[in-house]
């Protein structure tokens, strides 16, 4: 906020836009969506005026995330498409362009997943390829995560298992303890999806480890979904009262 205000006073639109992108990103992580949307839109306007397509792409990506997290998937899909278009005009030799593009591609894949659209697999593979090319294992793991979730939604359990195994390997190699909490959430879901060989006690341990992990990424994502996963695991274990309590907590979190 101080950086944005100082840049505004100095009529430095470029630094103001970059500050507003960071501000909106912080507000997304504290679930202050209204303020985050306002500041991301301001940053996008300033960046487009100065033809800084990298910052414009980052601002647009934040807007996509906001729409996704509040469940407005049509708006998120439109914004994700705009983000990719903006980044195609950015300097391709700049590492930030390709990093933001991977995130935008993952957003497109996630939106397909959330809306039951099979095109998500294509977007995930494109993101995986680009992340591998730029040598960013954390971004590559993020793309594998989305691909695994897509396979899981399609009930392709072996393919989901392979994708999550790749995600886990990349996060371990990169020392990404933060991201491992989200991986464990998906591995817990994977156990639920198995038929005869499911280990529900393992699934509960994995989801509990995810909640206990000191992971900023896990804790700053909306919590209703992992709580819902934990409730389903408790239900399969026959712990119905605990499951009911968790389902209620998931609804409250979504509200």
Residue pairs with C-beta under 8 A, 6 or more apart in sequence:
1 23
3 15
3 19
3 22
4 16
4 19
4 20
4 23
4 39
7 13
7 14
7 15
7 16
7 19
8 16
13 46
13 49
13 50
14 46
14 47
14 50
14 52
14 55
16 43
16 46
17 42
17 43
17 46
17 47
17 50
17 52
17 55
17 56
17 59
18 43
18 55
20 39
20 40
20 42
20 43
20 46
20 59
21 40
21 43
21 55
21 58
21 59
21 62
23 39
24 35
24 36
24 37
24 38
24 39
24 40
24 43
24 59
24 62
25 36
25 62
27 33
27 35
27 36
27 39
28 36
28 62
28 65
28 66
28 69
29 216
29 220
30 220
31 69
31 222
33 66
33 69
33 70
36 62
36 66
37 63
37 66
40 59
40 60
40 62
40 63
40 66
41 59
41 63
43 55
43 56
43 58
43 59
43 62
44 56
44 59
44 60
44 63
47 53
47 55
47 56
47 59
48 56
48 86
53 86
53 87
53 89
53 90
53 91
53 97
54 87
54 90
54 91
54 94
54 96
54 97
54 100
56 86
56 90
57 83
57 86
57 87
57 90
57 97
57 100
57 101
57 104
58 96
58 100
60 79
60 82
60 83
60 86
61 83
61 100
61 103
61 104
61 107
63 79
64 76
64 79
64 80
64 83
64 104
64 107
65 76
65 107
67 73
67 75
67 76
67 79
68 76
68 107
68 110
68 111
68 114
69 222
73 111
73 114
73 115
76 107
76 111
77 108
77 111
77 115
80 104
80 107
80 108
80 111
81 108
83 100
83 104
83 107
84 101
84 104
84 105
84 108
87 97
87 100
87 101
87 104
90 97
90 100
91 97
92 98
95 134
98 130
98 133
98 134
99 134
99 136
99 139
101 130
102 127
102 130
102 131
102 134
102 136
102 139
102 142
102 143
103 139
103 142
105 123
105 124
105 126
105 127
105 130
105 143
106 123
106 124
106 127
106 142
106 143
106 146
108 120
108 123
109 120
109 121
109 123
109 124
109 127
109 143
109 146
109 147
109 150
110 120
110 146
110 149
111 117
111 120
112 118
112 119
112 120
112 123
112 150
113 120
113 146
113 149
113 150
113 153
116 153
118 154
120 146
120 147
120 150
121 147
121 150
121 151
124 143
124 144
124 146
124 147
124 150
125 147
127 139
127 142
127 143
127 146
128 140
128 143
128 144
128 147
131 137
131 139
131 140
131 142
131 143
132 140
137 170
137 171
137 173
137 174
137 176
138 170
138 171
138 174
138 176
138 179
140 170
141 166
141 167
141 170
141 171
141 174
141 176
141 179
141 183
142 179
144 163
144 164
144 166
144 167
144 170
145 163
145 164
145 167
145 182
145 183
145 186
147 163
148 160
148 161
148 163
148 164
148 167
148 186
148 190
149 160
149 186
151 157
151 159
151 160
151 163
152 160
152 186
152 189
152 190
152 193
155 193
157 190
157 193
157 194
160 190
160 193
161 190
164 183
164 186
164 187
164 190
167 183
167 186
168 180
168 183
168 187
170 176
171 179
171 180
171 183
172 180
177 213
177 214
177 215
178 215
178 216
178 217
178 218
179 215
179 217
180 213
180 215
181 209
181 210
181 213
181 215
181 217
181 218
182 210
182 215
182 217
182 218
182 221
184 206
184 207
184 209
184 210
184 213
185 206
185 207
185 210
185 218
185 226
185 229
187 203
187 206
188 202
188 203
188 204
188 206
188 207
188 210
188 229
188 230
188 233
189 203
189 229
191 198
191 199
191 200
191 202
191 203
191 206
191 233
192 198
192 200
192 203
192 229
192 232
192 233
192 236
198 236
200 233
200 236
200 237
201 237
203 233
203 236
204 230
204 233
204 234
204 237
207 226
207 229
207 230
207 233
208 230
210 218
210 226
211 218
211 226
211 230
218 226
222 253
222 254
223 253
224 250
224 251
224 253
224 254
225 250
227 246
227 249
227 250
227 253
228 246
228 247
228 250
230 246
231 243
231 244
231 246
231 247
231 249
231 250
232 243
234 240
234 242
234 243
234 246
235 243
